[in-house]
Amino acid sequence: MSRTGFHALLLAVASACVLLTACGSSEPDPAATSAVPKPAVPKNPKLGDKYVAAVSHSKSADALGVHFSLGAIPQAGQVLPIDIAIVPNLKFAAVRAHFYVQEGITLISGDTLEPQSNVEPGKQIGHPLVLKPTAEGVFMISVTVETEGADGSVSRVFSIPIIVSAPPAEAPAVPADPAPAAEPGS
């Protein structure tokens, strides 16, 4: 391609970009924004800053949220208490949950949240979970929350990521004070 042909092509591409940019409207299309409104998801100020939201595998957070707070730094060989908070955003006739761990973590207690009846929106459901990581690495705790409500029985899956570090290094043994050397001629 000649230099003049290249410049003409470059000018044509630049002109097309300018025209396409000018075609856009700064005002949104009213038909596009009048789609079915999403229900507002209320924020729960009671949780505070110590809780982190679990990862939802779908748009489950619209119906309820699962949050967690680690009771210690995750280390291999050390017990790890976790506070779980399930916060419904809708009214449910019943809520129950099951917790599952990967290889590398032992679930000591709290594998099941027994059914809670007549759960109101915004009312936090607390649950203690105790784990013991057996290896270092990145692990996922799976949470299946089963609800019974206006939508029928629905199971929602959440994940709690845990990064486990190696156990703390043991301090080197301090040698005992050596016995004083015997003086010559004693």
C-alpha positions in Angstrom: 0.0 0.0 0.0 1.4 3.4 -0.9 2.0 6.1 1.6 -0.9 8.1 0.2 -3.3 5.1 0.4 -2.2 4.5 4.0 -2.9 8.1 5.0 -6.4 7.9 3.3 -7.2 4.7 5.2 -6.1 6.2 8.5 -8.2 9.4 7.8 -11.2 7.2 7.0 -10.8 5.2 10.2 -10.5 8.3 12.3 -13.5 9.9 10.6 -15.6 6.8 11.3 -14.6 6.8 15.0 -15.6 10.5 15.3 -18.9 9.8 13.6 -19.7 6.8 15.8 -18.8 8.8 18.9 -21.1 11.6 17.8 -24.0 9.2 17.2 -24.2 8.3 20.9 -26.8 10.1 23.0 -26.0 11.4 26.5 -29.5 10.7 27.7 -30.5 7.1 28.4 -33.3 5.5 26.5 -36.5 5.7 28.8 -37.7 2.4 27.4 -34.4 0.7 28.4 -34.5 2.1 32.0 -38.2 1.3 32.6 -37.5 -2.5 32.8 -38.6 -4.4 35.8 -37.2 -2.6 38.9 -34.9 -4.5 41.1 -35.9 -4.7 44.8 -33.7 -2.6 47.0 -31.3 -4.7 49.0 -31.2 -3.2 52.5 -27.8 -2.7 54.1 -27.5 -4.2 57.6 -25.6 -1.7 59.8 -25.6 -4.1 62.7 -22.9 -6.3 61.2 -20.2 -3.7 61.6 -16.8 -3.7 60.0 -15.6 -7.0 61.3 -17.7 -9.0 58.9 -16.9 -9.8 55.2 -19.5 -10.9 52.7 -19.2 -14.5 51.4 -19.0 -15.0 47.7 -22.4 -15.7 46.1 -22.6 -18.2 43.3 -25.6 -16.4 41.8 -27.7 -13.4 42.5 -28.5 -14.9 45.9 -27.5 -11.8 47.8 -30.8 -10.2 46.7 -32.6 -12.6 48.9 -30.1 -13.1 51.7 -26.5 -12.5 52.5 -23.9 -14.7 54.2 -21.1 -12.9 56.1 -18.2 -14.1 58.1 -15.6 -12.9 60.6 -12.4 -14.9 61.4 -11.6 -15.3 65.1 -7.9 -15.7 64.5 -5.3 -15.6 61.7 -5.7 -18.9 59.8 -2.6 -21.0 60.4 -2.0 -24.7 59.7 -2.5 -26.8 62.9 -4.3 -24.0 64.8 -8.0 -23.9 65.7 -9.9 -21.3 63.7 -13.2 -20.0 65.1 -15.4 -18.2 62.5 -18.6 -16.2 63.3 -21.2 -16.6 60.6 -24.0 -14.1 60.1 -26.9 -15.0 57.7 -28.9 -11.9 57.0 -32.2 -12.4 55.0 -33.5 -9.5 52.9 -36.9 -11.2 52.5 -39.3 -12.9 54.8 -38.8 -16.7 55.0 -40.9 -19.4 56.6 -37.6 -21.3 57.4 -33.9 -20.9 56.9 -31.2 -23.7 57.4 -27.6 -24.0 56.4 -25.0 -26.6 55.8 -21.2 -26.0 55.8 -18.7 -28.1 53.8 -14.9 -28.0 53.8 -12.1 -29.1 51.4 -9.3 -31.5 52.1 -6.8 -29.6 54.1 -9.3 -28.3 56.6 -11.1 -30.2 59.4 -14.6 -29.1 60.4 -14.6 -29.4 64.2 -18.1 -28.0 64.9 -20.9 -26.1 63.3 -21.5 -28.1 60.2 -25.3 -27.5 60.3 -27.4 -24.5 61.2 -30.7 -26.0 62.4 -33.9 -24.7 60.8 -34.9 -21.2 61.9 -38.6 -20.5 61.6 -40.5 -17.3 60.7 -37.3 -15.3 59.7 -37.9 -11.6 59.3 -36.0 -9.4 56.8 -32.9 -7.8 58.3 -32.8 -10.1 61.3 -29.3 -11.5 61.6 -29.0 -15.3 62.2 -25.7 -16.0 64.0 -23.9 -19.3 63.8 -20.5 -20.4 65.2 -18.2 -22.5 63.0 -14.9 -24.0 64.2 -12.3 -25.3 61.8 -8.8 -26.6 62.0 -6.6 -26.1 58.9 -4.2 -29.0 58.5 -2.2 -27.6 55.6 -1.3 -24.2 54.2 -2.9 -22.9 51.1 -6.1 -21.3 49.8 -9.3 -23.1 50.7 -13.0 -22.6 50.2 -15.7 -23.3 52.7 -19.0 -24.0 50.9 -22.2 -22.8 52.5 -25.6 -24.1 51.2 -28.4 -22.0 52.6 -31.9 -23.5 52.1 -34.9 -21.2 52.4 -38.6 -21.8 52.3 -40.6 -18.7 51.3 -42.8 -17.2 48.7 -40.5 -18.7 45.9 -40.9 -22.2 47.4 -37.8 -24.1 48.6 -34.6 -22.6 47.3 -31.0 -23.6 47.9 -28.4 -20.9 47.6 -24.6 -21.6 47.5 -22.0 -19.2 49.0 -18.2 -19.6 49.3 -15.9 -18.4 52.1 -12.3 -18.1 51.0 -9.7 -18.9 53.7 -5.9 -18.3 53.2 -4.0 -20.5 55.6 -0.4 -19.7 56.4 2.3 -22.1 57.6 2.4 -22.6 61.4 4.6 -20.1 63.2 8.3 -21.1 63.3 9.4 -22.5 66.7 11.9 -20.3 68.5 15.3 -21.9 68.6 16.2 -23.5 71.9 18.3 -21.3 74.1 21.4 -23.2 75.3 21.8 -23.4 79.0 24.6 -21.4 80.6 27.8 -23.4 80.2 29.4 -24.4 83.4 32.3 -22.2 84.4 35.6 -23.6 83.4 37.8 -24.9 86.2 40.8 -22.8 87.0 44.1 -24.5 86.5 45.8 -25.5 89.7 42.7 -26.1 91.7 
